[in-house]
Amino acid sequence: MEKVLTMTQEERLQTRERESTDRIPPEIARRNWNFLQSKERLAHIFNKPPLVAYRRPISLQDRLVSTKFKAVDNTSVPRGCKARGKPRCNWCKGINKTTMFTSSNNNKTSKIFHSVYYQSSWVIYIIECNICNLQYIGKSETAFNACLSNHRNHIKKGISSCQLTEHFLHNKRTHNFDNNVIITIIEQIRKDNISNEQKKDLLRYREILWQKKLNSMQPNGLNKRIG
């Protein structure tokens, strides 16, 4: 440190070439060098003084920062919309088992980035009438199968609670909600570090985004209003 303080800035910034030195062993190796040379076999192996080097100990940076990229296993949890395949499940036959979905109006195709099924919550979904090829995009904060049951019960009781139930009530002679729908869950909100109110706002924002992107508003789809 004293030497550095006596140097000018130009001298400190100059690149110094490392001087070549002979292999000088530490004191222990130097004291036993004669013994090594006295044995013919050892003298042949150690024809030069051995160089003893010391390994740098593990620093705090080594413990906290990894210099190797870890391979991410994306095959452990397959992405996409899927049914649970229960034999008595009323909705499994209507669930679209897929990793992609397409707008029936503008043919835009998108990927499903989450692994979702009919009991998932905080989801955006598409219910398509397979007779009219019209899509309804909605959201569900609770388990999605409960949302489906509400739609079906409203249709059975003649309650027009949304555009989807209104469509099936208007065409009840030719349409059956249990048999004439294709159900696809397209997205799930998975943010546990925000409040429920923030989650609701984010869910509604994503619902509006997909309604606009897939152009599901009437007359091109079954949504009557945004959100």
Salt bridges, closest charged atoms under 4 A:
GLU27 OE1 - ARG30 NH1 2.92
ASP62 OD2 - ARG56 NH1 3.18
GLU166 OE1 - LYS224 NZ 3.45
ASP178 OD1 - ARG152 NH1 3.55
GLU187 OE2 - ARG206 NE 2.90
ASP192 OD1 - LYS199 NZ 3.79
GLU197 OE2 - LYS200 NZ 3.77
GLU207 OE1 - LYS139 NZ 3.10
